[in-house]
Amino acid sequence: MAQPGISSKKISCGAAMLLILVSILVSLLLIEAVVFLQPALVPRLVRSSYFQPGPEDYSPGTALHDKVGYAYAPNLTNHVVPFEQGSYAISTVSMGYDDIGFRDDGLNAEPFAVVLGDSFVTCVGVELEECWVEVLEEKTGRDFANMGVSGYGPNLEQLMLAEYGLPLKPKLVLWVF
């Protein structure tokens, strides 16, 4: 008599496990459907990892870019960008490339270093003269190519390094996370 009770418990445990797996699968499918049917419900930073970006995904002063998705627009001069505490101005230089801009004061020669990263590297909210990359240039007397772009992650930073940083033949790469 003990045997039938044990097997009925195994069946109910198996049924419970199946019910749990099916409910997890259905939940994931529903979440997936909502994400693709209503992408505006997904936070902007998450959305940019999964969808082709739309105009609302770009910061002022950035533009669509064939190789890296988006980047600073070339040849900006004192472009005002709104920020939490007011606004700040960005200007971009080409560093020898026509299709992209970099928030940097330009290169005098082959750069000593290329600096890659996100808003911490591009110094969002800070005037260029106060940016830590520019301060480091001034203190070391060496030229640093600032290739940071607000919102970038490791994948885009790696593309930026491969497409634009390494061709400048820097002696050092500073990759800020």
Disulfide bonds with the S-S distance in Angstrom:
Cys123-Cys131 2.11
